[in-house]
Amino acid sequence: MIEFGEDKPKEECGVFGIYAPDQEVARLTYYGLYALQHRGQESAGIATSDGRGITLHKGMGLVSEVFSDSVVEGLKGKMAIGHVRYSTTGSSLLANAQPLVVHYQKGMMALAHNGNLTNALELREELGKNGAVFQTTIDSEVIINLITRYRRDSLEDALVKTMMDLRGAYALVILAEDKLFGMRDPHGVRPLCIGLMGDRYCLASESCALDTVGAEFVRDVEPGEIVVIDDDGLHSRQGLTKTAQTSCAFEYIYFARPDSTMDQLNVSESRRQMGIELARECPVDADLVIAVPDSGTASALGYATALGIPFGEGLIKNRYVGRTFIQPTQAMREVGVRLKLNANTSVLKDKRVVMIDDSIVRGTTSSKLVEMVKNAGAKEVHFLISSPPVAYPCYYGIDTAEREKLIANQLDIEGIRKFVGADSLHYISEEGLLRALGTSDVCLACFNGVYPIPLSNLNQSKNNLEQRNFC
């Protein structure tokens, strides 16, 4: 029997930044990180600056575990940045938690990063030869070393030069001197948006965090753009020419909160359209449509509406269990599935069921869900997926493991159907996904292996990949 581990890719990271001398910036950042908690549950941190020095607090765990009211009260300043993080196995260390803070010739700087560099190992080696000392194993320290190396005159110029060296995906918020900076890679793989609170600006990975702090959405940071926020407001500079935009398709499929809008695309509406496309591609004669909550819900509603099939809550989610759960053995992993989701027998009994989920990546969870629904009395379970098969690893900030652990890389559709135990299995096509999104400006590398940003030989090495740390 093939063992595939967990079914979902791990979250990326979330960043938040605010410049508001007349506000409690640490508390607002705390609320912003709360709204972004779904993007990373391993560690959290906030750095504040009064223009002269930077105060930092970070720790392992959820935002609510890392920050008490007294800790937040002690973080004084006129601007702040924050970070929530997920990392790969083996790098769960406080030293790798962000923001990162450094002292250098020009003063202090703090940086928070969402994404993954494809040339980090080469840059780290080059910087090491020139005397750089690293205290973490994350890409973000490479970025902050480059910035300080180029920091001779304008910090904006240093950021432009740093962008010229970087390859890969990144959305950054940076505290330095009397300014807050935000920057996004030229492909726009990782999201970053701008909000306005009165006459003060903030930055966030997702617009839902702006809503939480009472900020009005202004716009997304453009690919390759550097935004600068200070007492004079907001101004921007194009660091590198925008290339063909390739936003991460998985943001819309799974990662982002449904109430977020990214690059003019609303996440919930995008998922609803995926369900409509699934109905067009694979109409099933069924009695009931159910979702694997929560990221499958909007697609299931779209599918049910398009075909006129009733939608029901066949799977009930335990709201007190997050996306991550410690599962050291196979037996405990199965308990973990039942802790998170339970079948609603009164809804499912004697029904031909269409069950819709966002993805099947590498695990046994899907087979447990199909078994759970059938044990609750469903006569048939037709499994529909609102993403194409995930057959290739991501090098841009999502932990999808090595290629051989991805079920779609090892089995064809019929083989996967047998593995999960469904009566039928259908994935949305790449064309259907693009129709649902209404754009082709997205990265589909985990589905088709076409990587929009070049990969180095080192980054494609399996041994190096297993030691890489995202964010």
Stockholm file with secondary structure:
# STOCKHOLM 1.0

chainA/1-471         MIEFGEDKPKEECGVFGIYAPDQEVARLTYYGLYALQHRGQESAGIATSDGRGITLHKGMGLVSEVFSDSVVEGLKGKMAIGHVRYSTTGSSLLANAQPLVVHYQKGMMALAHNGNLTNALELREELGKNGAVFQTTIDSEVIINLITRYRRDSLEDALVKTMMDLRGAYALVILAEDKLFGMRDPHGVRPLCIGLMGDRYCLASESCALDTVGAEFVRDVEPGEIVVIDDDGLHSRQGLTKTAQTSCAFEYIYFARPDSTMDQLNVSESRRQMGIELARECPVDADLVIAVPDSGTASALGYATALGIPFGEGLIKNRYVGRTFIQPTQAMREVGVRLKLNANTSVLKDKRVVMIDDSIVRGTTSSKLVEMVKNAGAKEVHFLISSPPVAYPCYYGIDTAEREKLIANQLDIEGIRKFVGADSLHYISEEGLLRALGTSDVCLACFNGVYPIPLSNLNQSKNNLEQRNFC
#=GR chainA/1-471 SS CCCCCCSSCBCCEEEEEEECTTSCHHHHHHHHHHHTGGGCCSEEEEEEECSSCEEEEEEESCHHHHCCHHHHHHCCCSEEEEEEECCCTTCCCGGGCSCEEEEETTEEEEEEEEEEESSHHHHHHHHHHTTCCCSSSSHHHHHHHHHHHHCSSCHHHHHHHHHHHCCEEEEEEEEETTEEEEEECTTCCSCCEEEEETTEEEEESSHHHHHHHTCEEEEECCTTEEEEEETTEEEEEECSCCCSCCEEHHIIIIISCTTCEETTEEHHHHHHHHHHHHHHHCCCCCSEEEECTTTTHHHHHHHHHHHTCCBCCCEEECTTSCSCCCCCSHHHHHHHHHHHEEECHHHHTTCEEEEEESCCCSSSHHHHHHHHHHHTTCSEEEEEESSCCCCSCCSSSCBCCCGGGCHHHHSCHHHHHHHHTCSEEEECCHHHHHHHHTCSCEECHHHHCCCSSCCCTTTTCHHHHHTCCCC
#=GC SS_cons         CCCCCCSSCBCCEEEEEEECTTSCHHHHHHHHHHHTGGGCCSEEEEEEECSSCEEEEEEESCHHHHCCHHHHHHCCCSEEEEEEECCCTTCCCGGGCSCEEEEETTEEEEEEEEEEESSHHHHHHHHHHTTCCCSSSSHHHHHHHHHHHHCSSCHHHHHHHHHHHCCEEEEEEEEETTEEEEEECTTCCSCCEEEEETTEEEEESSHHHHHHHTCEEEEECCTTEEEEEETTEEEEEECSCCCSCCEEHHIIIIISCTTCEETTEEHHHHHHHHHHHHHHHCCCCCSEEEECTTTTHHHHHHHHHHHTCCBCCCEEECTTSCSCCCCCSHHHHHHHHHHHEEECHHHHTTCEEEEEESCCCSSSHHHHHHHHHHHTTCSEEEEEESSCCCCSCCSSSCBCCCGGGCHHHHSCHHHHHHHHTCSEEEECCHHHHHHHHTCSCEECHHHHCCCSSCCCTTTTCHHHHHTCCCC
//
